[in-house]
Amino acid sequence: MERAPLLVVDSLRKSYGDFKAVKGVSFEVFPGETYGLLGPNGAGKTTLISMVAGVLSRDAGEVTLAGTQVSSDVPASRRDIGLVPQDLAIYPDLTGRENLAFFGRLHGLRGQGLWRRVDEVLTVAGLADRSHQRVKEYSGGMKRRLNIAVGLLHSPKLLILDEPTVGVDPQSRNSILESVEALADEGVAVLYTTHYMEEAERLCDRIGIIDEGELRAEGTRRELVRLVGSEDVIEVEASGDLAEASAALKGFTGVDRVDVTFTGLQVTAVGGAGLLARLVQVLDGAGVTLSRVDVREADLESVFLSLTGKELRD
């Protein structure tokens, strides 16, 4: 039986005067999936997810969550969505626990159910041991994690995270990423926007590349690499008749070029890892002594550059 998507985004559009911020974007997110929207600042990510969350009206298109249409005019349609914005939405003079209790009551949580849920999200955010400390004494990373905990209080089916690691130290950033990984393992669907390539590589099951308000491409990392024909680089440290080995390798399907270097060979090819066994056979047949082989796989940076003509952080 084919799995049904939890979130369906269909042809969303948004303009501000003559400026078209989002231009007919469509995608789906499945339960337990982390879907990344990868793009530079100003690409339209925040406008897009604000429409998905139902906090910003749209000019055209539809958003459906678990079969229910999401609308900025119908607050009840947003009850299964947790939105964690870039800007911190917490009170610095309250403790972490007091913040969560306040926002929990806004979601209708009461009594033991409220405090049980507060304890649960504090644990997910890694803040259980700092819950009685005032938020103004928190580090930037701790504040970000509390912001995520607020978004989780009402047990949403979909959690939307808008660049949650901006401006935090590496340790806090890693804690945030670990929290997101744990959520996906628990079946929460996550829509994650970022302009950090390494975050998308680590977290996301599928990635949509967005630029200038358009979804340029989407898929798994491997699918995106295949889509644009990005190539891997195989670095071979070897000695012997490298010219003969180079000539033989150039006839391989998928090999674009072979260069003789000071230390051996550099092979540029699609699906480099799959060529390794044959490459070793050719080198052995040519009497070449192999010392080391490294494969630098094509990454999302090269895919993004190919699709948009710019670096990610441009």
Number of C-alpha atoms within 10 A of each C-alpha: 3 4 7 13 17 19 24 21 20 16 15 21 23 23 15 9 7 6 8 15 22 27 18 18 18 17 16 16 22 19 19 18 23 28 26 28 29 27 27 21 15 14 21 22 28 21 20 22 21 18 24 28 24 21 18 16 16 21 14 13 15 18 23 18 22 16 12 13 15 26 21 17 12 12 11 10 17 22 16 17 23 23 25 24 19 16 12 15 16 20 16 15 13 16 20 29 21 18 23 29 20 16 18 22 14 11 13 9 18 14 8 9 10 21 15 11 21 27 17 16 23 24 15 21 23 19 20 16 9 16 20 13 16 17 23 15 13 16 13 19 22 22 23 28 27 29 25 28 27 26 25 29 23 23 15 18 20 30 25 26 24 21 21 24 23 16 12 17 12 11 9 19 21 15 18 23 17 15 19 22 18 13 19 19 13 10 15 22 25 28 23 25 25 22 19 17 16 12 19 23 16 10 20 23 17 20 25 24 24 26 25 18 23 20 22 14 17 19 17 16 20 14 14 23 24 15 14 14 16 20 23 21 21 22 19 22 17 19 16 15 14 21 15 15 21 21 12 16 20 17 11 14 10 15 19 15 15 20 16 14 13 9 13 23 21 20 23 22 25 21 21 21 15 11 17 15 9 12 19 16 12 17 23 14 12 17 15 19 16 15 11 10 15 14 17 13 17 22 18 22 15 18 22 25 12 15 16 15 10 14 13 20 10 8
